[in-house]
Amino acid sequence: MRPALAVGLVFAGCCSNVIFLELLARKHPGCGNIVTFAQFLFIAVEGFLFEADLGRKPPAIPIRYYAVMVTMFFTVSVVNNYALNLNIAMPLHMIFRSGSLIANMILGIIILKKRYNIFKYASIALVSVGIFICTFMSAKQVTSQSSVSENDGFQAFAWWLLGIGALTFALLMSARMGIFQETLYKQFGKHSKEALFYNHALPLPGFIFLASDIYDHAVLFNKSELYQLPVVGVTLPIMWFYLLMNVITQYVCIRGVFILTTECASLTVTLVVTLRKFVSLIFSILYFQNPFTLWHWLGTLFVFIGTLMYTEVWNNIGTTRSQPQKDDKKN
């Protein structure tokens, strides 16, 4: 029952989270900082109440290690959300972040001295080609759609290139954080809920440097059209409603992934998260009518086939199917 509940939470929470993020970004593309701050604050307060026991429970992993992890996590979150302000469309944002396998493999080879089989390298090559196709076609759309004058077109393309650079940096930093997390868990054991709390609580002072931007967007949110909540009947600016729903769905998504990691094998988690990204992407294209050509579909197909190849899903499915047959023969 719990794995089914977890899968439901992941799909419901993560998919709807992307929808509310796009609703926010379409109205105010530079709202990434206020969204990140609201998400961090909500999860930090929840963790302080239920995980840290109002600060009475000491951490299992020393704070100095969390300080390093938090620096990376805070940077990745801010950069990823800010990239939406740099001419990056939501579908490209999702596809690009699906390239985490490439970053993990590259850093795994460099830092952990890991070696992989040919099948893994082929799958990563497929993901890389898929991301390149989507990125290249998006670049053409930016230059063709952006402007009337050549100067404006170049400026839009320059911002888009900066956005791609930001996403690449966040991808590599996220992979480095994953490797650091892996070494910590080997040394101190897995403490996912504790890590979730400290990763969101410790960076909160860092938002002081983004306070003016957060305040400016709070003012803009206050000026948005009013919206009446269906059941409660409370009226509030619609942008605050979108932000509230984004924060809640982000929490549901994270909790779903957490339950999934404790109840299922890592392969199942990877499959569910990959399928969730695909569903989010399809919904974003159809509901928001984001420009998506045949080349984009081809690139997306390469990314997801490469991801499934990397997890060796077909081999594992074959193994699980053959296992009951062996048991029947023994009986």
C-alpha angles and dihedrals in degrees: 000000000000095000090051090049090049092051089049091050092049094051096040096041102038097040094048089044090060090050094054091043090055091047088054095044094048092056097038112013092187096056094103095109096053090046092050092046093050092049093048093046094050095048092043093053092046091048093047091054101041108019105032092036092228090312095306096109114081117224118257090215116055115257092237089067091048089052090062093044092046093053089056095042093048092049093049093049095048095044093047093051093042091053088073087068091058101071092275112145118220095245091053089045090056095043093048092051088052086069091079088112090065093050092046092051095046094049091041090057093045101041106023095031090230122170126207136197124254091259091061093048090049091052092050090049089053092051090048093051091048093052091045092053093049092045093047093049091047089052090055090050092051093053095043099043103034106080158349098238127057091233093056090046092055092047092052090048091048090053090047090052089051088052091052089049090051092050091048091050091048091048093054093042090051091051091049089051090051091054091048090049091050092054091047093051091050090053102040105017129249116309103164098162092047091049090049091055098046093042088059101033102047096053094054094096088056090069088071087082089055095042097110092051091046091049092048091053092045087058090049090049090053090055094054122107118283121256128194116220108236102228103024096041093220116145121219138152109285094233090060088050090053090048093048091050091046091054094046094047090047089056092047089050094050093046090050092052090047093053089045093054091051095045104035141044118266090251091059091048091052092048094049093047091047093050090046090055090050093051091047090050094050092047092048091052096046101037099039094032092229113183108265122166131194088263090056090053090050091050091047091050090052091050095051096041088049091050092051090046090052092053089048088226095164093055091049093047089051091050094050091048094050093048096071090047090056090048091051091052091052090052 
